[in-house]
Amino acid sequence: MELPDGAGHAGLQLDGTTVLVSRWTPLPDDPSRARFYLDRIDVADPSAPVVRAPVNVPGSLLAFDGASSRLLTTDYETVETPVAGREACVHGFASNAAFTPATAGDDAGPGVCRGTRRTLKLLDLGDTSARLLDESPVDDAVAVMKALAGEGRAFLSVEDAAHGGRSSILVAGGLQEGSLKTATQEVAGFSHGSGSLLLADGARLLVVDNYLSTLSVLDATDLTALSFEKKSELPGHVYHATLSGDRALCSWGYGREAVDVGP
């Protein structure tokens, strides 16, 4: 089936037999601005998918908590700020930063940086509308690379432009309570480019790092005291991982590795 028209779409997410996807469309009278919509497609009968009415939401889909019908999005705002030079502009915003020097041709001198500011927004999702419950700003230099929904929380894999693209996991909790709380766990050496894998399991996140050949677990049960523990070294590049009870089943080039990820 064709997705509803949009200038762009976020990645597909699955909740039971419902596929969720968000899109944005430029305003007819101002193409520099856009409206965002959430679309839900019921695929209980794969031969006859049903598209539900779109819901206007602030920003693009990050994660959905089916137990509470709460939606986490990231909203965008274009801002301009004075900076010391082009390098400060590049490191000050995660992407799409544009520098205008005060003196033409002087990139090392002061100027104005135009970038995108992002805000996490928690919504109560209804059949035809959404209600804003809470919001939390994201550091200007942080880019969200991937988002996974756990139980009552979302795990956001992020990179920090201000620190050479350093990778971290930003945990957004309080989805079921309706009040956002966030915490950050740095993941030394983790590389998105190496095809590493993330797998959400309740309040835990399994991190398969194919650069370091390790499997670790981030426990976010208590957002005030995140725990990150290496569970095992891996024999090779893992192409897929799934959970079976307290074991992570990792498929690699020459077989399967079972790793105990229990408490």
N, C-alpha and C positions, 0 to 999 in steps of 0.2 A: 504494500500500500504506500501511497505517497504521503509524506509528512506535510502538515500545513505550511503554506508559504512563509518564508522569512529570509532576511538578508544573511542570516547565519543561525546555526543550531549548536547547542551544547551537546555533550555526550549523552547517550541513552542510559537510563537507569531502570532497574526492575524492582517492583514491589509486588510479590505474589504473582498474579497474572496481569498486572498493569505495568505498561511501559510508560516512563515519564521522560519528557524531553522539553527543554526550553528553547525559545527562539527570540529574535529581536527584529523589529521592523522600523525603518527610519520614519520620522514624522513627515507627512506629505508637505507641510509648509516650512519645515526646518530639518533638512537631511543630516545636520550635525547632531541631532538628538534622536533617540529611539525609545520605543516602548518594548517591554519584555513580556512574553506570555509563556505560561506553562501549559503543555498539552499532555493529556493522558489517554493512552490507547489500551483498551481492554482486549487482551488476546486469549481469553479463556477458551474461545473457539477460534483456533488459528486460521480457519478457512473464512471466518467472517469477523475480522477485528472491528471494534466499535470505538470511534473517536469521540471523547467527551468534549463538552464545551470548553474552550480555552479560558484560562484565568489570567488576568493582567497582574503581574507581580513585579516587585522592584528588583531588577537584576536577573542574573542567570543562575540556573539550578546548580547547587553544589551537592546537597544530600537531602533525602527524605526519610523521616522516621514514621513508618507505617503505624506503629502502636499508638501514636498520639496525633497522627495526621499533621505533623509539623514539618515545615519546609525551611531549609537553610539556603539562602541565595547570597550572591555577592553583587553589590550595587556599585555603580561607577560615577565619578565626578571628575571633570576636567578642571585642573587648577593650575595657576601660574604663581611661581615663587622666585624671588631673587636668589641667585647663587654666585659663588666665587668664580666659576668657570665651567667649561663644557664637561670636564671630568666629574665635577660635583653633581652635575645634572644627570649624567649617565648612572652614577652610583646612587642617586637620590630616589630614582623611580625604577620600578621593576621592569617596565617595558614602555615603548612608544614615547620616550622622553625626547622633547625637541628643545634645543638651546638656541637662544637669540642673543648674541653678544651686544653689550652696550655700545662698543665701538666695532664697526664692521671689520671682519677679518681677524679680530682678536679673540680667539677661542680660549686663551688662557686667562683672559680678564673677566671681570664681572659681567653679568647679564641676567636674562630671565629664562627660567626653565618651565616648560609646559608639559605636564604629565597627568597621569590618571591616578586618582585616589580611590581606594576600594574600601567598602564597608560590608561586614557580614550582617545579614538581616534574617531574623527568625520570624516565621509567619505561621499563623493558624490557617490551614488550608480547608476551604469549604468546597461545595460542589461548583459554585460559579464565582466565588470571590475569595480573597485572602486578606487576613487582618494582621497588621504588623504588631508583634509582641515585644521585640527587643532588638537592639543592634549593637555592634561592636566594631570599632575601626581596625583596619589592618595597616601595619606599617607600610609607608609608601614604597619602600625598597623591596617588599616581599611579593613574590609572584606565586600563586597557587598552581601547582603542576598537575595535581590529581586529588580527588576527593572521594572518600568512602564513608558510607553510613554504618555505624555500629549500633549498639543498643543505647538510645538516649544521648548519643554523641556522634560527632563526625570527626574523621581523621583527615586532615589536609596536609598533603605533602607539598612543602614550599621551598623556594630558593630565595636567598637574600642577596640582592645585587650590591648592597653596601659592604658585604663581606666576601666578595669574590665568588658569588653563587653558592655559598654554604647551604647545605641541605638540612632541613629540620622537619619535624612533624608538629603541626599546630592542631591541638585538640580543642574542639568546640563542644562543650557540655551544656547541660541544662535544657536540652531540646524538649524533653517531656515535661519539665517544670515550667517552661515558658520564659526562662530568664537565662541569657547567654553567659557562660563562664568559659574562659580560654586558658590554655597552658601550652608551653612549647617545650619540645624535647629535641635537642640537637642530635643528629645521627652522623657521627664522624665517618667520612669516607663514602657515604651513600651516594650513588650515582644513578640518576634517571636514565642517562644515555647508555648504560650497560645492560638495559633490559631487566633491571631489578623489579621485584614483585612485592606488592602490598596486599594483605588479606585481613579484613576486619572480622572480628569474632567477639560480639558483645562489647565489653569495655576494653578489649585487647586488640592490638594490631600486630600481625605477624609481618616481619620485615625480612624478605629474602634478598640479600645483597650479593649480586653476582660479581661485583668488583672485588669484594673481600672474601667471597665464597663462604658466607655465614648466614645462619638463620637466627634472628633475635625476636624477642617479644616485648612490645611496649604495653605495660599495664596502666590503664588510665582510669582505674576504679576510683581513685582519689585524685582529683585534678590538682590538689595542692601538694601532692607528693607522687609525681609520675615515676614509674620504675621501668628501666630499660635493661634487659638481660640477654646476653648471647646464650642461646640454647645449644647450638651445634655448629661445627664446621661442615661444609658441604663438599661432596666429591667432585663437583663440576658445575657447569652452567645449568641452572634450573629453568625449565621452560614453562612449567605449570605447577601450581601448588593448590592443595585443597585440604580440608580438615575432616578427620574421622575421629570423633571424640576428642581425646587429648593428644592425638597424633597428627602431625602435619605430613601429608604424603607429597613428596617432591619428585617430580618427573624430570630426569636429566638425560643426557645423551645416551647413556648405556644402561639405564634401568630406573629403579625407583628407590628413594631413600625415605624411611619413616623416622620422623624426629619427634620425641616426646616433648610437648610444649605445655604440659600440665603445671600446676602450681609448684 
